[in-house]
Amino acid sequence: MANTYELISSVSVGILGQTSIAFTSIPSTYTDLSLSFSLRGSQIGGGRDQLNIALNGSSSNFSGTAVYGEDGGTGSGAYTTRIAYFCGDGNTANTFGSGNLYIPNYAGSGYKSISTNSVTENNSSATYDLWMYSTLWSNTAAITSITLTPNNGPNFMQYSSAYLYGVKNA
Amino acid sequence: MPNPTRIEIDCSTGIESIIELTDAEVAELTYQAELAAEKKAEEDAKAASDATAKAALLVKLGITADEAKLLLA
């Protein structure tokens, strides 16, 4: 069980927005990685947006499942690089989607598992998303970079932020 | 007009870089946005069509939506 938490790096998006957020040269000195995010996308028409992940610059060999509550309904589905939902510019003004992803043994030589939870803070009982994803990256390389990209985008809007933590078990 | 940018944080140095997308990356971004918009339009059209069919069925059955829920509970 992890008993130390250390901030590795963080980012806050400026007024121009950014098409992706990437943490690179992640040190291999921790046991696990934890990434917390608060995001709002520039997508207007569709409201909320989905978050995609790439590891070490790759978006291949991902597989996963999710369970969700959305707009009064519930369900499940199979996904690849999609790991979360967050608010788009069609949602209530100034609301963000928040979530956390956790990658145990990210520097190990086995395949990498990722668990993610996310919620859209939309101030609405009719339009919302609660998602929990479990994802497998079938790659044995140590993770040295994580890239987050909006599925529809094109931008993460101002005040979107992400915090990458290293976790040690001793 | 400059291309959109992406942000990259080097965790070993803490240096944050704002990098302008290449023309090829912008083209890919535009293509993906168009695909997403098409998919969204299809989903919206299907939702509208389903809602219309549902309303027509309720009329045909002569019951309200609440009564239909009661039947299915």
Interface residues (C-beta under 8 A of the other chain):
Chain A: I8 S9 S10 V11 V13 L16 G17 Q18 T19 S20 I21 A22 F23 T24 S25 I26 P27 Q43 G45 G46 N151 N152 G153 P154 N155 L164
Chain B: P4 T5 R6 I7 E8 I9 D10 C11 S12 T13 G14 E16 I18 L21 L29 Q32 A33 A36 A37 K40
